[in-house]
Amino acid sequence: MKEKKNITTKLALLSVLIPAVIPSQTVLALEENEIKISGIEQSKKIHEKDDLEDNISEMEEVNTSNGYNQELPIDNQDSPIKDEQNLNQLNEDNKVETKNAGIALDTTNFPDKNFRDYLASNFDGDGDNYLSQEEVETITIIGITGISDLTGIKLLTSLSSLYISASSLNKIDIRGMNSITFVNYAYDNPNLVELDLRECPNLVTAYHATQNETVLISAGMTQYIGCNYIHEHTGHIVIDLRGIASSNSDGSKTVDLSTIISPELLSVFKQNDQPGFDENTNMLTIPKNETSSDYIAGKDEMGNSTYWTFYTDYDNSENNSKGAVNVTYVDTEGNKISDDVVKSGNIGEDYTTEQKEIEGYSFKEVQGDASGKFTDQAQTVTYVYTKNPEVGSDVTAKYVDTEGNKISEDVVKSGNIGEDYTTEQKEIEGYTFKEVQGDASGKFTVQAQTVTYVYSKNPVAGNDVTAKYVDTEGNKISEDVVKSGNIGEDYSTDKKEIEGYTFKEVQGDASGKFTDQAQTVTYIYGQNDETVPGEETDTSKEIESSTEKQTSDTSSVSQRSDISNSGSKYLPITGEKATVGLSFAGLSALVLAGYFYFKNKK
């Protein structure tokens, strides 16, 4: 028991000894960032148990001389070291802690937890929370999301492609990363206002977001083209020409832009007339005493101009460096309603921005500092305006039946352009809603609008249509036929075949539509003739006339008349008596004419 207790004490002392053996972490300064790298130098490797125990013995002597006779507490109370097996484990742990040229995945090197966890889960193969040199060399492409701090990115010395999305970053700083060739930050990085791409000689492509961030590049980055889809989407480029532009005798400065930027960016620069620029030689002349020059070059996604700034002050004084403030004017939807204004001045100097009077709009608020001081960071001030009300044309709601007939009063809605309107479906007695034509709800515009509600008429029983069947005297000769239906529906009646009668005529509409009035249709028939059996009914009398002498124009007239004199037992139908009388009169006239003819001959 005493032996185990001594071992525990020795191990506790060892926990104090080991930090004394290992030197402090080496701090490497990379560019302007102070990034601590846990490249722990191991000046002495402890491999053998005997060496460890020798050191422990020495510490025991010191401990005893100072009166420490009881067990020392262990720092890690959750995992106390109790025996020699744990001693071996401690030995192995010390080997991990002292890896050469490793990058610790800790809050010093990578303050952002999402960034740190991403590297650990994707590249820390042995799970020791260190990136070995071999592991670092495998990191060529990363895609990270949801980060707020990019510190540590420059430790990834083999990184060539960087994808960042859904971040809260306001700046991406990859300055001095020789390996980087591609950066994509185009998706959901709303706070991003600056990219420091300086001293990245192999960088070719960097997408540009909609907020037109400031993009710092170094003179001579002739491979850099910016957005490889639309070269005009450059952002606000800033290039330091100090020490590069040549001084002229008149105090002006000259620089060959073809040696400063890529051919793609040079072509964008040439799209506008640039003061002091010779398109044939690509030489840009900057006037005397002008420490920085602003040029309109490139466009954003909305077609608005972006600006490039070239610094040329030679005293390297930070106080003489220039800052820029971009002033924008938008409506409440973020739409541009007036041209931007760019303010520039020396860092530390005061700036002020102005609220514009914009026709059709009223000022609402300003976002950002309307006045302040120029800094080395790009600043944006946004003036927000509300659109003034403008009376729109009316929206008329109509209510009609399926035939387009008006069945209720129109309803007229009025309002300002852009305001919402709604129309209502009515309950109309005797009708059922069928459909609406047009937008039942929407926004008022400069154009008049019509919304039509269409209804179907509900069925209403009409009065009957009665078909009657009578003879010429009005006597009923067959049963009536009654037709029924809804008002507006079609009806039709039928002519009957009635024995002993012949159809003569119809009185009223044989077909039509049911109405709220009773209707009658009368079919009239004539009675057929009847013959009495055994009675002579046909007597003929022939009259012949001839002449003794005939000439070419003499004709003989022969008339035969059959007069029926049978005793009929029924009344003649209407018009029959008149026909018989006329026939008799004609026959009499013919006989008399023949008589007088023969008399004159004699």
C-alpha positions as CSV (number, residue, x, y, z in Angstrom):
1,M,0.0,0.0,0.0
2,K,2.9,2.3,0.9
3,E,4.5,1.5,-2.4
4,K,1.4,2.5,-4.4
5,K,1.2,5.7,-2.4
6,N,4.8,6.5,-3.2
7,I,4.1,6.0,-6.9
8,T,1.2,8.3,-6.8
9,T,3.3,11.0,-5.1
10,K,6.0,10.5,-7.8
11,L,3.5,10.9,-10.6
12,A,2.1,14.1,-9.0
13,L,5.6,15.5,-8.9
14,L,6.2,14.5,-12.5
15,S,3.2,16.6,-13.4
16,V,5.0,19.6,-12.0
17,L,8.3,18.6,-13.6
18,I,7.3,18.1,-17.2
19,P,6.3,21.8,-17.9
20,A,9.7,22.8,-16.7
21,V,11.4,20.6,-19.2
22,I,9.4,21.8,-22.2
23,P,10.0,25.4,-23.5
24,S,7.1,27.8,-24.1
25,Q,5.1,27.9,-27.3
26,T,6.8,29.6,-30.2
27,V,4.9,32.7,-31.5
28,L,5.1,33.3,-35.2
29,A,4.2,36.7,-36.6
30,L,2.4,36.2,-40.0
31,E,1.8,39.5,-41.9
32,E,0.0,41.9,-39.6
33,N,-1.8,39.2,-37.6
34,E,-0.3,37.8,-34.4
35,I,-1.1,34.1,-34.7
36,K,0.2,31.7,-32.0
37,I,1.2,28.4,-33.4
38,S,1.5,25.4,-31.0
39,G,4.6,24.2,-32.6
40,I,6.0,23.0,-29.3
41,E,9.7,22.4,-29.4
42,Q,10.7,19.3,-27.5
43,S,14.2,19.7,-26.2
44,K,14.3,16.5,-24.3
45,K,12.4,13.3,-25.1
46,I,11.4,11.1,-22.2
47,H,11.3,7.5,-23.4
48,E,12.4,5.5,-20.5
49,K,10.8,4.9,-17.2
50,D,14.1,5.0,-15.3
51,D,14.8,8.6,-16.5
52,L,11.3,9.6,-15.3
53,E,11.8,8.0,-11.9
54,D,15.2,9.6,-11.5
55,N,13.7,13.0,-12.0
56,I,10.9,12.1,-9.6
57,S,13.4,11.0,-7.0
58,E,15.2,14.4,-7.2
59,M,11.9,16.2,-6.8
60,E,11.1,14.0,-3.8
61,E,14.3,15.1,-2.1
62,V,13.4,18.7,-2.7
63,N,9.9,18.1,-1.5
64,T,11.1,16.4,1.7
65,S,13.5,19.2,2.5
66,N,10.7,21.6,2.3
67,G,8.5,19.6,4.6
68,Y,6.0,18.3,2.1
69,N,5.3,14.7,3.4
70,Q,1.7,14.3,2.3
71,E,0.2,13.3,-1.1
72,L,0.1,16.2,-3.6
73,P,-3.3,16.8,-5.4
74,I,-3.7,15.8,-9.0
75,D,-4.8,18.6,-11.5
76,N,-7.1,16.2,-13.4
77,Q,-9.4,15.0,-10.6
78,D,-11.6,13.2,-13.1
79,S,-8.9,10.8,-14.2
80,P,-6.4,10.2,-11.3
81,I,-3.3,8.3,-12.0
82,K,-3.2,5.3,-9.7
83,D,-0.7,2.8,-11.0
84,E,2.2,2.1,-13.5
85,Q,-0.3,1.5,-16.3
86,N,-1.4,5.1,-16.0
87,L,2.2,6.1,-15.9
88,N,2.7,4.6,-19.3
89,Q,-0.4,6.4,-20.6
90,L,1.0,9.7,-19.3
91,N,4.2,9.0,-21.2
92,E,2.2,8.5,-24.5
93,D,0.2,11.7,-23.8
94,N,3.4,13.7,-23.5
95,K,4.4,12.5,-26.9
96,V,1.2,14.0,-28.3
97,E,1.7,17.3,-26.6
98,T,5.1,17.7,-28.0
99,K,4.5,17.1,-31.7
100,N,6.9,19.0,-34.0
101,A,5.5,21.6,-36.4
102,G,1.9,20.9,-35.4
103,I,-0.9,23.5,-35.5
104,A,-3.1,23.2,-32.4
105,L,-6.9,23.4,-33.0
106,D,-7.4,25.7,-30.1
107,T,-9.0,29.1,-29.5
108,T,-5.7,30.9,-29.9
109,N,-5.2,29.7,-33.5
110,F,-8.8,29.4,-34.5
111,P,-11.1,31.5,-32.3
112,D,-14.2,30.7,-34.3
113,K,-15.7,27.4,-33.0
114,N,-17.4,26.5,-36.3
115,F,-14.1,27.0,-38.2
116,R,-12.3,24.9,-35.5
117,D,-14.8,22.1,-35.6
118,Y,-14.8,22.1,-39.4
119,L,-11.1,21.5,-39.5
120,A,-11.2,18.9,-36.8
121,S,-13.9,16.8,-38.4
122,N,-12.5,17.0,-41.9
123,F,-8.7,17.0,-41.6
124,D,-7.7,15.9,-38.1
125,G,-7.4,12.2,-39.0
126,D,-6.1,11.0,-35.6
127,G,-8.4,13.1,-33.6
128,D,-5.6,14.6,-31.4
129,N,-6.8,18.3,-31.9
130,Y,-3.5,19.0,-33.8
131,L,-3.0,19.4,-37.5
132,S,0.3,17.8,-38.4
133,Q,2.4,19.1,-41.3
134,E,1.2,16.2,-43.4
135,E,-2.4,17.0,-42.5
136,V,-1.9,20.7,-43.3
137,E,-0.6,19.8,-46.7
138,T,-3.8,18.0,-47.6
139,I,-6.0,21.0,-46.9
140,T,-6.3,22.5,-50.4
141,I,-10.1,23.2,-50.6
142,I,-12.4,24.2,-47.7
143,G,-16.0,25.3,-47.7
144,I,-17.1,26.8,-44.4
145,T,-20.4,28.3,-43.3
146,G,-21.7,30.2,-40.4
147,I,-18.4,31.7,-39.2
148,S,-17.8,35.1,-37.6
149,D,-14.0,35.0,-37.4
150,L,-11.5,33.9,-40.2
151,T,-8.5,34.0,-37.9
152,G,-6.2,31.1,-38.6
153,I,-6.8,30.9,-42.3
154,K,-3.3,31.9,-43.1
155,L,-1.9,28.9,-41.2
156,L,-3.3,26.7,-44.0
157,T,-0.4,27.1,-46.3
158,S,-1.5,24.7,-49.0
159,L,-5.0,26.2,-49.4
160,S,-5.9,27.0,-53.0
161,S,-9.8,27.3,-53.0
162,L,-11.9,29.0,-50.3
163,Y,-15.7,28.9,-50.1
164,I,-17.5,31.0,-47.5
165,S,-21.3,31.3,-47.1
166,A,-23.9,32.3,-44.5
167,S,-21.3,34.1,-42.4
168,S,-21.3,37.3,-40.3
169,L,-17.9,38.3,-41.5
170,N,-17.4,42.0,-42.3
171,K,-13.9,41.4,-43.7
172,I,-12.0,38.6,-45.5
173,D,-8.3,38.9,-45.0
174,I,-6.1,36.4,-46.9
175,R,-3.3,38.8,-47.6
176,G,0.0,37.1,-48.3
177,M,-1.4,33.6,-49.0
178,N,0.7,32.5,-52.0
179,S,-1.2,29.3,-52.5
180,I,-4.7,30.8,-52.9
181,T,-6.1,30.9,-56.4
182,F,-9.9,31.0,-55.9
183,V,-12.3,32.7,-53.4
184,N,-16.1,32.4,-53.5
185,Y,-18.1,34.4,-51.0
186,A,-21.1,35.2,-53.1
187,Y,-23.8,33.6,-51.0
188,D,-25.4,35.1,-47.9
189,N,-22.5,37.1,-46.4
190,P,-24.6,40.3,-45.8
191,N,-22.1,42.1,-43.5
192,L,-19.1,41.8,-45.8
193,V,-17.6,45.2,-46.8
194,E,-13.9,44.5,-47.4
195,L,-11.6,42.0,-48.9
196,D,-7.9,42.2,-48.4
197,L,-6.4,40.2,-51.3
198,R,-3.0,41.9,-51.4
199,E,0.1,39.9,-52.0
200,C,-1.7,36.9,-53.3
201,P,0.2,36.5,-56.6
202,N,-1.6,33.4,-57.8
203,L,-5.1,34.5,-57.0
204,V,-7.3,34.5,-60.2
205,T,-10.9,34.6,-59.2
206,A,-13.0,36.2,-56.4
207,Y,-16.7,36.5,-56.7
208,H,-18.3,39.8,-55.7
209,A,-21.4,40.2,-53.6
210,T,-24.1,42.8,-54.0
211,Q,-23.0,45.3,-51.4
212,N,-20.0,46.3,-53.6
213,E,-17.3,45.7,-51.0
214,T,-13.9,47.4,-51.1
215,V,-11.3,45.1,-52.7
216,L,-7.7,45.7,-51.9
217,I,-5.2,44.2,-54.4
218,S,-1.5,44.7,-54.9
219,A,0.0,46.3,-58.0
220,G,1.3,43.6,-60.3
221,M,-1.4,41.0,-59.6
222,T,-1.9,40.5,-63.3
223,Q,-3.6,37.1,-63.0
224,Y,-6.4,38.5,-60.9
225,I,-9.6,38.9,-62.9
226,G,-12.2,39.2,-60.1
227,C,-15.5,37.6,-61.1
228,N,-14.9,35.2,-64.0
229,Y,-18.5,35.3,-65.1
230,I,-19.0,39.1,-65.4
231,H,-15.7,41.0,-65.3
232,E,-17.5,44.3,-64.7
233,H,-18.5,43.1,-61.2
234,T,-15.3,44.3,-59.7
235,G,-16.3,45.9,-56.4
236,H,-14.5,49.1,-55.3
237,I,-10.9,48.2,-56.2
238,V,-8.1,49.9,-54.2
239,I,-4.5,49.7,-55.4
240,D,-1.5,51.2,-53.7
241,L,0.9,52.6,-56.4
242,R,3.3,54.1,-54.0
243,G,6.9,53.3,-55.2
244,I,5.6,52.1,-58.5
245,A,4.3,55.2,-60.4
246,S,7.1,57.3,-62.0
247,S,7.4,60.9,-61.1
248,N,7.6,63.5,-63.9
249,S,9.3,66.9,-64.0
250,D,6.0,68.7,-63.7
251,G,5.1,66.9,-60.5
252,S,2.7,64.5,-62.1
253,K,3.1,60.7,-61.8
254,T,2.8,58.1,-64.6
255,V,2.1,54.4,-64.4
256,D,1.6,51.6,-67.1
257,L,-1.6,49.9,-66.0
258,S,-0.9,46.9,-68.1
259,T,1.8,46.0,-65.6
260,I,-0.5,46.7,-62.7
261,I,-3.7,44.8,-63.4
262,S,-4.8,41.9,-65.6
263,P,-6.0,42.4,-69.2
264,E,-9.5,41.6,-68.1
265,L,-9.6,44.4,-65.5
266,L,-7.8,46.7,-67.9
267,S,-10.6,46.2,-70.5
268,V,-13.2,47.1,-67.8
269,F,-11.2,50.2,-66.9
270,K,-11.3,51.2,-70.6
271,Q,-15.1,51.0,-70.8
272,N,-15.3,54.6,-69.4
273,D,-13.5,57.8,-70.5
274,Q,-10.8,58.0,-67.8
275,P,-9.0,61.4,-67.2
276,G,-5.3,61.2,-67.9
277,F,-5.5,57.7,-69.4
278,D,-4.0,56.9,-72.9
279,E,-5.8,53.8,-74.3
280,N,-3.1,53.3,-76.9
281,T,-0.2,53.1,-74.4
282,N,-2.2,52.1,-71.3
283,M,-0.3,54.9,-69.5
284,L,-2.2,56.7,-66.7
285,T,-1.0,60.1,-65.7
286,I,-1.9,61.3,-62.2
287,P,-1.9,65.1,-61.6
288,K,0.6,66.9,-59.4
289,N,-0.2,66.9,-55.6
290,E,-2.9,64.3,-56.0
291,T,-2.2,61.6,-53.5
292,S,-5.1,59.4,-54.6
293,S,-7.3,59.3,-57.7
294,D,-10.8,57.9,-58.0
295,Y,-12.1,56.5,-61.3
296,I,-15.5,55.1,-62.3
297,A,-15.0,51.5,-63.4
298,G,-17.1,48.4,-63.3
299,K,-20.7,47.9,-62.3
300,D,-22.7,46.2,-59.6
301,E,-25.5,43.7,-60.3
302,M,-28.1,46.6,-60.6
303,G,-26.0,48.3,-63.2
304,N,-24.7,51.0,-60.8
305,S,-21.1,52.3,-61.3
306,T,-18.4,51.2,-58.9
307,Y,-15.2,53.1,-58.2
308,W,-11.5,52.3,-58.3
309,T,-8.9,54.2,-56.2
310,F,-5.2,54.4,-56.9
311,Y,-3.0,55.7,-54.0
312,T,0.2,57.5,-55.0
313,D,1.4,59.5,-51.9
314,Y,5.1,58.9,-51.4
315,D,5.7,59.7,-47.8
316,N,4.2,56.5,-46.6
317,S,2.4,58.4,-44.0
318,E,-0.8,56.7,-42.8
319,N,-2.2,60.1,-42.0
320,N,-2.0,61.0,-45.7
321,S,-3.7,57.8,-46.8
322,K,-7.3,58.3,-48.0
323,G,-10.5,56.8,-46.9
324,A,-13.8,56.7,-48.8
325,V,-17.5,57.0,-47.8
326,N,-20.2,55.8,-50.2
327,V,-23.6,57.5,-49.8
328,T,-26.6,55.7,-51.2
329,Y,-30.2,56.8,-51.6
330,V,-32.9,54.0,-51.6
331,D,-36.6,53.5,-51.0
332,T,-38.0,51.3,-48.2
333,E,-37.6,48.3,-50.4
334,G,-33.9,49.0,-50.9
335,N,-34.3,50.1,-54.5
336,K,-32.0,52.9,-55.7
337,I,-33.8,56.2,-56.3
338,S,-30.9,58.5,-56.8
339,D,-27.2,58.4,-57.8
340,D,-24.7,57.4,-55.2
341,V,-22.3,60.1,-53.9
342,V,-18.7,59.1,-53.0
343,K,-16.8,61.1,-50.4
344,S,-13.1,60.8,-50.1
345,G,-10.5,62.3,-47.8
346,N,-7.4,61.7,-45.7
347,I,-7.8,59.2,-42.9
348,G,-8.7,61.1,-39.7
349,E,-10.3,64.0,-41.5
350,D,-14.0,64.8,-41.1
351,Y,-16.7,63.9,-43.6
352,T,-20.3,64.9,-43.9
353,T,-23.1,63.5,-46.1
354,E,-26.2,65.2,-47.3
355,Q,-29.9,64.3,-47.3
356,K,-31.3,64.9,-50.8
357,E,-34.6,66.2,-51.9
358,I,-36.0,63.5,-54.2
359,E,-39.2,64.2,-56.1
360,G,-42.0,61.8,-55.2
361,Y,-40.3,60.7,-52.0
362,S,-40.1,61.8,-48.4
363,F,-37.1,61.2,-46.2
364,K,-37.5,58.5,-43.6
365,E,-34.2,57.7,-41.9
366,V,-30.5,57.5,-42.3
367,Q,-28.5,54.2,-41.8
368,G,-24.9,54.7,-40.8
369,D,-23.0,57.7,-39.7
370,A,-24.2,60.8,-41.6
371,S,-21.0,62.5,-40.5
372,G,-17.8,61.2,-39.0
373,K,-14.1,60.6,-39.9
374,F,-12.5,58.9,-42.8
375,T,-10.8,55.6,-41.9
376,D,-8.9,52.9,-43.6
377,Q,-12.1,51.0,-43.9
378,A,-14.8,51.6,-46.6
379,Q,-17.9,53.2,-45.1
380,T,-21.4,53.3,-46.4
381,V,-24.2,55.8,-45.4
382,T,-27.7,54.9,-46.6
383,Y,-30.5,57.5,-46.8
384,V,-33.9,55.8,-46.8
385,Y,-37.0,57.4,-48.3
386,T,-40.7,56.6,-48.4
387,K,-42.6,56.9,-51.7
388,N,-45.2,59.7,-51.5
389,P,-48.8,58.5,-51.9
390,E,-50.2,58.8,-55.5
391,V,-53.8,58.3,-56.2
392,G,-54.5,55.2,-58.3
393,S,-57.3,54.4,-60.7
394,D,-60.5,52.8,-59.4
395,V,-61.2,49.1,-59.1
396,T,-64.8,48.3,-60.1
397,A,-66.5,45.1,-58.9
398,K,-69.4,44.0,-61.2
399,Y,-72.1,41.4,-60.6
400,V,-73.6,39.7,-63.6
401,D,-75.4,36.6,-64.6
402,T,-74.1,34.0,-67.1
403,E,-75.5,36.1,-69.9
404,G,-73.6,39.2,-68.8
405,N,-76.7,40.9,-67.4
406,K,-76.3,43.2,-64.4
407,I,-77.9,41.6,-61.3
408,S,-76.6,43.9,-58.6
409,E,-75.1,47.3,-58.2
410,D,-71.3,47.8,-58.9
411,V,-68.9,48.4,-56.1
412,V,-66.1,50.9,-56.7
413,K,-62.8,50.7,-54.7
414,S,-60.4,53.7,-54.5
415,G,-56.8,54.0,-53.2
416,N,-53.2,55.1,-53.7
417,I,-50.9,53.4,-56.2
418,G,-49.3,50.4,-54.5
419,E,-51.8,50.0,-51.8
420,D,-53.8,46.8,-51.5
421,Y,-57.4,46.4,-52.5
422,T,-59.9,43.6,-51.9
423,T,-63.4,43.0,-53.5
424,E,-66.2,40.9,-52.1
425,Q,-68.5,38.2,-53.4
426,K,-72.1,39.2,-52.7
427,E,-75.1,37.0,-51.7
428,I,-77.7,37.8,-54.4
429,E,-81.2,36.4,-54.0
430,G,-82.2,34.0,-56.7
431,Y,-78.6,33.5,-57.9
432,T,-75.7,31.2,-57.0
433,F,-72.1,32.4,-57.4
434,K,-70.3,30.7,-60.2
435,E,-66.8,32.4,-60.8
436,V,-64.8,35.6,-60.5
437,Q,-63.1,37.1,-63.5
438,G,-60.1,39.3,-62.8
439,D,-58.1,39.8,-59.6
440,A,-60.4,39.7,-56.6
441,S,-57.5,41.3,-54.6
442,G,-54.4,43.1,-55.6
443,K,-52.8,46.6,-55.7
444,F,-54.1,49.9,-57.1
445,T,-52.2,51.0,-60.2
446,V,-52.4,53.8,-62.7
447,Q,-54.8,51.7,-64.8
448,A,-58.4,51.2,-64.0
449,Q,-59.3,47.6,-63.1
450,T,-62.5,45.6,-63.3
451,V,-63.4,42.5,-61.3
452,T,-66.5,40.6,-62.5
453,Y,-68.4,38.2,-60.3
454,V,-70.5,35.8,-62.4
455,Y,-73.7,34.2,-61.0
456,S,-76.0,31.4,-62.2
457,K,-79.7,32.1,-61.9
458,N,-81.5,29.7,-59.5
459,P,-84.2,27.5,-61.2
460,V,-87.8,29.0,-60.8
461,A,-90.9,26.9,-61.9
462,G,-92.8,28.5,-64.8
463,N,-96.5,28.2,-65.5
464,D,-97.8,25.4,-67.6
465,V,-98.1,25.3,-71.4
466,T,-101.3,23.5,-72.5
467,A,-101.7,22.0,-75.9
468,K,-105.4,21.7,-77.0
469,Y,-106.8,19.7,-80.0
470,V,-110.2,21.0,-81.5
471,D,-112.2,20.9,-84.7
472,T,-113.1,23.9,-86.8
473,E,-116.0,24.6,-84.5
474,G,-113.8,24.7,-81.4
475,N,-115.0,21.3,-80.2
476,K,-112.5,19.3,-78.3
477,I,-111.5,16.2,-80.3
478,S,-108.6,14.9,-78.2
479,E,-107.2,15.1,-74.7
480,D,-105.2,18.2,-73.7
481,V,-101.4,17.8,-73.2
482,V,-99.8,19.8,-70.4
483,K,-96.1,20.8,-70.4
484,S,-94.2,21.9,-67.3
485,G,-90.8,23.4,-66.7
486,N,-88.6,26.2,-65.1
487,I,-88.8,29.8,-66.3
488,G,-86.5,30.2,-69.2
489,E,-86.3,26.5,-70.2
490,D,-87.5,25.4,-73.6
491,Y,-90.8,23.6,-74.3
492,S,-92.3,22.1,-77.5
493,T,-95.8,20.7,-78.3
494,D,-96.7,18.1,-80.8
495,K,-99.3,17.7,-83.6
496,K,-101.4,14.6,-83.1
497,E,-102.8,12.2,-85.7
498,I,-106.5,12.1,-85.0
499,E,-108.8,9.6,-86.8
500,G,-111.4,11.2,-88.9
501,Y,-109.7,14.5,-88.9
502,T,-107.1,16.3,-90.9
503,F,-104.8,18.9,-89.3
504,K,-105.5,22.4,-90.5
505,E,-103.6,24.9,-88.4
506,V,-102.0,25.7,-85.0
507,Q,-102.8,28.8,-83.0
508,G,-100.1,30.0,-80.5
509,D,-96.4,29.1,-80.2
510,A,-95.9,25.4,-80.9
511,S,-92.4,25.8,-79.2
512,G,-90.9,28.4,-76.9
513,K,-89.8,29.1,-73.3
514,F,-91.6,28.7,-70.1
515,T,-92.6,32.0,-68.4
516,D,-94.4,33.1,-65.3
517,Q,-97.6,33.2,-67.4
518,A,-99.7,30.2,-68.4
519,Q,-99.6,29.6,-72.2
520,T,-102.0,27.7,-74.5
521,V,-101.3,26.2,-77.9
522,T,-104.3,25.1,-80.0
523,Y,-104.2,22.5,-82.8
524,I,-107.2,22.8,-85.2
525,Y,-108.4,19.9,-87.4
526,G,-111.0,19.7,-90.2
527,Q,-113.4,16.7,-90.3
528,N,-112.9,14.3,-93.1
529,D,-115.9,13.7,-95.8
530,E,-118.1,10.6,-95.3
531,T,-120.2,8.6,-98.1
532,V,-123.7,7.0,-97.4
533,P,-123.8,3.4,-98.6
534,G,-126.4,2.6,-101.6
535,E,-127.0,6.2,-102.5
536,E,-126.2,7.6,-106.0
537,T,-123.9,10.4,-105.6
538,D,-122.7,11.2,-109.2
539,T,-124.9,12.7,-112.0
540,S,-123.2,13.9,-115.2
541,K,-124.5,16.1,-117.9
542,E,-122.5,16.6,-121.0
543,I,-123.0,19.6,-123.3
544,E,-121.4,19.4,-126.7
545,S,-121.2,22.3,-129.2
546,S,-120.1,22.1,-132.8
547,T,-120.0,24.4,-135.8
548,E,-120.9,23.6,-139.4
549,K,-118.0,25.7,-140.7
550,Q,-114.7,25.9,-139.0
551,T,-112.0,28.3,-139.6
552,S,-108.4,28.2,-138.5
553,D,-109.2,30.4,-135.5
554,T,-112.5,28.6,-134.6
555,S,-112.3,26.4,-131.6
556,S,-114.8,24.1,-130.1
557,V,-115.5,24.4,-126.5
558,S,-116.4,21.5,-124.5
559,Q,-117.4,21.6,-120.9
560,R,-118.1,18.7,-118.7
561,S,-119.5,19.4,-115.4
562,D,-119.9,16.8,-112.7
563,I,-122.2,18.0,-110.1
564,S,-122.4,15.9,-107.0
565,N,-125.8,15.9,-105.5
566,S,-125.5,13.3,-103.0
567,G,-127.4,13.7,-99.7
568,S,-124.6,14.5,-97.2
569,K,-125.4,14.1,-93.6
570,Y,-122.8,16.5,-92.3
571,L,-122.4,20.2,-92.5
572,P,-120.0,21.6,-95.1
573,I,-116.8,22.9,-93.7
574,T,-116.0,26.6,-93.8
575,G,-115.8,27.9,-97.4
576,E,-117.4,24.8,-99.0
577,K,-120.7,26.6,-100.0
578,A,-119.0,29.4,-101.7
579,T,-117.0,27.0,-103.8
580,V,-120.1,25.2,-105.1
581,G,-121.9,28.5,-105.9
582,L,-119.1,29.7,-107.9
583,S,-118.9,26.5,-109.9
584,F,-122.6,26.6,-110.7
585,A,-122.4,30.2,-111.8
586,G,-119.5,29.5,-114.1
587,L,-121.3,26.6,-115.8
588,S,-124.4,28.7,-116.3
589,A,-122.4,31.4,-118.0
590,L,-120.9,28.8,-120.4
591,V,-124.3,27.4,-121.4
592,L,-125.7,30.8,-122.2
593,A,-122.7,31.7,-124.3
594,G,-123.2,28.6,-126.4
595,Y,-126.8,29.3,-126.8
596,F,-126.3,32.8,-128.2
597,Y,-123.6,31.6,-130.5
598,F,-125.7,29.1,-132.3
599,K,-128.6,31.5,-132.5
600,N,-126.6,34.1,-134.3
601,K,-125.4,31.5,-136.8
602,K,-128.9,30.8,-137.8
